[in-house]
Amino acid sequence: MSVETVVTLASAAAAVIAILFCVIRKALKETEALLLALVPVIHALGKVRTAWQQTRRLQQGDAEREEEPHALP
């Protein structure tokens, strides 16, 4: 292997590593932006779930009250 071949291979390897670094860095930044955009959506879904659970509990409480026998005076 000549010096010229080694230099060519080293520069090609460095170029590939630099390209991979840039691509991975860009992908990570886009992923971060996507996750940050999803935070309010996840928060809102949590509020919807909590409200739905409270409504369900109230409905179950109403159903239990309706099932209680009424005493005649």
DSSP file (Angstrom, degrees, kcal/mol; ACC not computed):
  #  RESIDUE AA STRUCTURE BP1 BP2  ACC     N-H-->O    O-->H-N    N-H-->O    O-->H-N    TCO  KAPPA ALPHA  PHI   PSI    X-CA   Y-CA   Z-CA
    1    1 A M              0   0    0      0, 0.0     2,-0.1     0, 0.0     0, 0.0   0.000 360.0 360.0 360.0 128.0    0.0    0.0    0.0
    2    2 A S     >  -     0   0    0      1,-0.1     4,-2.0     4,-0.0     5,-0.2  -0.407 360.0-112.3 -86.7 166.5    1.4    3.3   -1.0
    3    3 A V  H  > S+     0   0    0      1,-0.2     4,-2.6     2,-0.2     5,-0.2   0.870 117.7  57.2 -63.2 -37.4    1.2    6.5    1.0
    4    4 A E  H  > S+     0   0    0      1,-0.2     4,-2.2     2,-0.2    -1,-0.2   0.892 106.3  48.7 -63.4 -39.3   -1.1    8.0   -1.6
    5    5 A T  H  > S+     0   0    0      2,-0.2     4,-2.7     1,-0.2    -1,-0.2   0.908 111.5  49.5 -66.1 -42.8   -3.6    5.1   -1.2
    6    6 A V  H  X S+     0   0    0     -4,-2.0     4,-2.6     2,-0.2    -2,-0.2   0.919 111.7  48.2 -62.9 -44.1   -3.5    5.5    2.6
    7    7 A V  H  X S+     0   0    0     -4,-2.6     4,-2.4     2,-0.2    -1,-0.2   0.904 112.5  49.3 -63.6 -41.8   -4.0    9.3    2.4
    8    8 A T  H  X S+     0   0    0     -4,-2.2     4,-2.2    -5,-0.2    -2,-0.2   0.927 113.1  46.3 -63.9 -45.6   -6.9    8.7   -0.1
    9    9 A L  H  X S+     0   0    0     -4,-2.7     4,-2.6     2,-0.2    -2,-0.2   0.901 112.6  50.5 -63.9 -41.0   -8.6    6.1    2.2
   10   10 A A  H  X S+     0   0    0     -4,-2.6     4,-2.3     2,-0.2    -2,-0.2   0.909 112.0  46.4 -65.4 -41.9   -8.1    8.3    5.3
   11   11 A S  H  X S+     0   0    0     -4,-2.4     4,-2.1     2,-0.2    -1,-0.2   0.881 112.9  50.2 -69.7 -35.8   -9.7   11.3    3.6
   12   12 A A  H  X S+     0   0    0     -4,-2.2     4,-2.4     2,-0.2    -2,-0.2   0.913 111.6  48.5 -65.9 -41.8  -12.6    9.3    2.3
   13   13 A A  H  X S+     0   0    0     -4,-2.6     4,-2.5     1,-0.2    -2,-0.2   0.906 111.1  50.3 -64.0 -41.5  -13.1    7.8    5.8
   14   14 A A  H  X S+     0   0    0     -4,-2.3     4,-2.4     2,-0.2    -1,-0.2   0.889 110.3  50.1 -64.1 -39.0  -13.0   11.3    7.3
   15   15 A A  H  X S+     0   0    0     -4,-2.1     4,-2.4     2,-0.2    -2,-0.2   0.910 111.1  48.5 -65.9 -42.0  -15.6   12.5    4.7
   16   16 A V  H  X S+     0   0    0     -4,-2.4     4,-2.7     2,-0.2    -2,-0.2   0.918 112.2  48.8 -63.3 -43.7  -17.9    9.6    5.4
   17   17 A I  H  X S+     0   0    0     -4,-2.5     4,-2.4     1,-0.2    -2,-0.2   0.909 111.6  49.5 -63.1 -41.8  -17.6   10.2    9.2
   18   18 A A  H  X S+     0   0    0     -4,-2.4     4,-2.2     2,-0.2    -2,-0.2   0.904 112.0  48.1 -64.2 -41.6  -18.3   13.9    8.7
   19   19 A I  H  X S+     0   0    0     -4,-2.4     4,-2.6     2,-0.2     5,-0.2   0.929 112.4  48.5 -65.0 -45.2  -21.4   13.2    6.5
   20   20 A L  H  X S+     0   0    0     -4,-2.7     4,-2.8     1,-0.2     5,-0.3   0.908 110.2  52.4 -60.9 -41.5  -22.7   10.7    9.0
   21   21 A F  H  X S+     0   0    0     -4,-2.4     4,-2.4    -5,-0.2    -1,-0.2   0.930 111.7  45.9 -59.5 -46.1  -22.2   13.1   11.9
   22   22 A C  H  X S+     0   0    0     -4,-2.2     4,-2.4     2,-0.2    -2,-0.2   0.910 114.4  47.3 -64.9 -42.5  -24.1   15.8   10.0
   23   23 A V  H  X S+     0   0    0     -4,-2.6     4,-2.4     2,-0.2    -2,-0.2   0.929 114.8  45.4 -65.9 -45.3  -27.0   13.5    9.1
   24   24 A I  H  X S+     0   0    0     -4,-2.8     4,-2.4    -5,-0.2    -2,-0.2   0.898 112.7  51.5 -65.6 -39.9  -27.3   12.1   12.6
   25   25 A R  H  X S+     0   0    0     -4,-2.4     4,-2.1    -5,-0.3    -2,-0.2   0.921 111.3  47.2 -62.9 -44.0  -27.1   15.5   14.1
   26   26 A K  H  X S+     0   0    0     -4,-2.4     4,-2.3     2,-0.2    -2,-0.2   0.909 111.7  50.9 -64.2 -42.1  -29.9   16.8   11.8
   27   27 A A  H  X S+     0   0    0     -4,-2.4     4,-2.3     1,-0.2    -2,-0.2   0.901 110.3  49.5 -62.4 -41.2  -32.1   13.8   12.5
   28   28 A L  H  X S+     0   0    0     -4,-2.4     4,-2.4     2,-0.2    -1,-0.2   0.889 110.1  50.3 -66.3 -38.8  -31.6   14.3   16.3
   29   29 A K  H  X S+     0   0    0     -4,-2.1     4,-2.3     2,-0.2    -2,-0.2   0.905 111.9  47.7 -65.1 -40.8  -32.6   18.0   16.0
   30   30 A E  H  X S+     0   0    0     -4,-2.3     4,-2.3     2,-0.2    -2,-0.2   0.886 111.5  50.5 -67.1 -37.9  -35.7   17.1   14.0
   31   31 A T  H  X S+     0   0    0     -4,-2.3     4,-2.5     2,-0.2    -2,-0.2   0.907 109.9  50.5 -64.8 -41.4  -36.6   14.4   16.6
   32   32 A E  H  X S+     0   0    0     -4,-2.4     4,-2.5     2,-0.2    -2,-0.2   0.917 110.4  49.3 -61.8 -43.5  -36.1   16.9   19.4
   33   33 A A  H  X S+     0   0    0     -4,-2.3     4,-1.8     2,-0.2    -2,-0.2   0.899 111.3  49.7 -63.0 -40.7  -38.4   19.4   17.6
   34   34 A L  H  X S+     0   0    0     -4,-2.3     4,-1.5     2,-0.2    -2,-0.2   0.925 111.6  47.7 -64.3 -44.7  -41.0   16.8   17.1
   35   35 A L  H  X S+     0   0    0     -4,-2.5     4,-1.0     1,-0.2    -2,-0.2   0.895 110.8  51.3 -64.7 -39.8  -41.0   15.7   20.7
   36   36 A L  H  < S+     0   0    0     -4,-2.5     3,-0.2     1,-0.2    -1,-0.2   0.845 109.3  51.4 -65.9 -32.1  -41.2   19.3   21.9
   37   37 A A  H  X S+     0   0    0     -4,-1.8     4,-0.5     1,-0.2    -1,-0.2   0.795 108.1  53.1 -72.3 -27.6  -44.2   19.8   19.6
   38   38 A L  H  X S+     0   0    0     -4,-1.5     4,-2.7     1,-0.2     5,-0.3   0.680  87.3  82.0 -81.1 -17.8  -45.8   16.7   21.1
   39   39 A V  H  X S+     0   0    0     -4,-1.0     4,-2.3    -3,-0.2    -1,-0.2   0.922  93.2  45.2 -56.9 -49.1  -45.5   17.8   24.7
   40   40 A P  H  > S+     0   0    0      0, 0.0     4,-2.5     0, 0.0    -1,-0.2   0.876 112.9  52.3 -63.9 -33.8  -48.6   20.0   24.7
   41   41 A V  H  X S+     0   0    0     -4,-0.5     4,-2.4     2,-0.2    -2,-0.2   0.929 110.5  46.7 -65.8 -44.4  -50.6   17.3   22.9
   42   42 A I  H  X S+     0   0    0     -4,-2.7     4,-1.9     2,-0.2    -1,-0.2   0.896 112.3  51.2 -64.1 -40.1  -49.7   14.7   25.5
   43   43 A H  H  X S+     0   0    0     -4,-2.3     4,-1.8    -5,-0.3    -2,-0.2   0.922 110.6  48.2 -62.8 -44.2  -50.5   17.2   28.3
   44   44 A A  H  X S+     0   0    0     -4,-2.5     4,-2.4     1,-0.2    -2,-0.2   0.895 109.1  53.2 -64.6 -40.0  -53.9   17.9   26.7
   45   45 A L  H  X S+     0   0    0     -4,-2.4     4,-2.5     1,-0.2    -1,-0.2   0.866 106.2  54.0 -63.5 -35.3  -54.6   14.1   26.3
   46   46 A G  H  X S+     0   0    0     -4,-1.9     4,-2.2     2,-0.2    -1,-0.2   0.898 108.7  48.5 -63.6 -40.4  -53.9   13.7   30.0
   47   47 A K  H  X S+     0   0    0     -4,-1.8     4,-2.5     2,-0.2    -2,-0.2   0.906 111.2  50.2 -65.9 -41.2  -56.4   16.4   30.9
   48   48 A V  H  X S+     0   0    0     -4,-2.4     4,-2.6     1,-0.2    -2,-0.2   0.918 110.8  49.8 -62.4 -43.2  -59.0   14.7   28.6
   49   49 A R  H  X S+     0   0    0     -4,-2.5     4,-2.5     2,-0.2    -2,-0.2   0.917 110.9  48.9 -62.3 -43.7  -58.4   11.4   30.3
   50   50 A T  H  X S+     0   0    0     -4,-2.2     4,-2.3     2,-0.2    -2,-0.2   0.925 112.5  47.7 -62.6 -44.7  -58.7   12.8   33.7
   51   51 A A  H  X S+     0   0    0     -4,-2.5     4,-2.4     1,-0.2    -2,-0.2   0.901 111.6  50.8 -63.2 -40.8  -62.0   14.5   32.8
   52   52 A W  H  X S+     0   0    0     -4,-2.6     4,-2.5     1,-0.2    -1,-0.2   0.908 110.0  49.8 -63.9 -41.4  -63.3   11.3   31.2
   53   53 A Q  H  X S+     0   0    0     -4,-2.5     4,-2.4     2,-0.2    -2,-0.2   0.906 111.1  49.0 -63.9 -41.2  -62.5    9.4   34.4
   54   54 A Q  H  X S+     0   0    0     -4,-2.3     4,-2.3     2,-0.2    -2,-0.2   0.912 111.8  48.8 -64.8 -41.6  -64.2   11.9   36.5
   55   55 A T  H  X S+     0   0    0     -4,-2.4     4,-2.5     1,-0.2    -2,-0.2   0.906 111.0  50.7 -63.1 -41.6  -67.3   11.8   34.3
   56   56 A R  H  X S+     0   0    0     -4,-2.5     4,-2.4     2,-0.2    -2,-0.2   0.906 109.4  50.4 -63.5 -41.6  -67.3    8.0   34.4
   57   57 A R  H  X S+     0   0    0     -4,-2.4     4,-2.3     2,-0.2    -1,-0.2   0.912 110.8  49.4 -62.9 -42.0  -67.1    8.0   38.2
   58   58 A L  H  X S+     0   0    0     -4,-2.3     4,-2.3     1,-0.2    -2,-0.2   0.917 111.3  49.0 -63.8 -42.2  -70.0   10.4   38.4
   59   59 A Q  H  X S+     0   0    0     -4,-2.5     4,-2.3     2,-0.2    -2,-0.2   0.886 110.9  49.9 -65.1 -38.6  -72.1    8.3   36.1
   60   60 A Q  H  X S+     0   0    0     -4,-2.4     4,-2.2     2,-0.2    -1,-0.2   0.884 109.9  51.6 -66.9 -37.2  -71.3    5.2   38.1
   61   61 A G  H  X S+     0   0    0     -4,-2.3     4,-1.9     2,-0.2    -2,-0.2   0.900 110.0  48.8 -64.7 -40.6  -72.3    7.0   41.2
   62   62 A D  H  X S+     0   0    0     -4,-2.3     4,-2.0     2,-0.2    -2,-0.2   0.899 110.7  50.8 -64.8 -40.9  -75.6    8.0   39.6
   63   63 A A  H  X S+     0   0    0     -4,-2.3     4,-1.4     1,-0.2    -2,-0.2   0.882 109.2  50.9 -65.4 -38.4  -76.2    4.4   38.5
   64   64 A E  H  X S+     0   0    0     -4,-2.2     4,-0.8     1,-0.2    -1,-0.2   0.885 109.5  50.7 -66.5 -38.0  -75.5    3.1   42.0
   65   65 A R  H >< S+     0   0    0     -4,-1.9     3,-0.6     1,-0.2    -2,-0.2   0.874 108.9  51.5 -66.5 -37.1  -78.0    5.6   43.5
   66   66 A E  H 3< S+     0   0    0     -4,-2.0    -1,-0.2     1,-0.2    -2,-0.2   0.810 106.4  54.9 -70.0 -28.8  -80.7    4.5   41.0
   67   67 A E  H 3< S+     0   0    0     -4,-1.4    -1,-0.2    -5,-0.1    -2,-0.2   0.663  83.8 103.5 -79.1 -16.7  -80.2    0.9   41.9
   68   68 A E  S << S-     0   0    0     -4,-0.8     2,-0.1    -3,-0.6    -3,-0.0  -0.454  80.1-115.3 -67.3 134.0  -80.8    1.5   45.6
   69   69 A P        -     0   0    0      0, 0.0     2,-0.5     0, 0.0    -1,-0.1  -0.451  25.0-130.3 -70.6 143.1  -84.2    0.4   46.7
   70   70 A H        -     0   0    0     -2,-0.1     2,-0.4    -3,-0.0     0, 0.0  -0.801  16.7-131.2 -95.7 131.5  -86.5    3.1   47.9
   71   71 A A        -     0   0    0     -2,-0.5    -1,-0.0     2,-0.0     0, 0.0  -0.631  18.3-129.8 -82.0 135.9  -88.3    2.6   51.2
   72   72 A L              0   0    0     -2,-0.4    -1,-0.0     1,-0.1     0, 0.0  -0.658 360.0 360.0 -83.1 140.2  -91.9    3.3   51.2
   73   73 A P              0   0    0      0, 0.0    -1,-0.1     0, 0.0    -2,-0.0   0.496 360.0 360.0 -75.2 360.0  -93.2    5.6   53.9
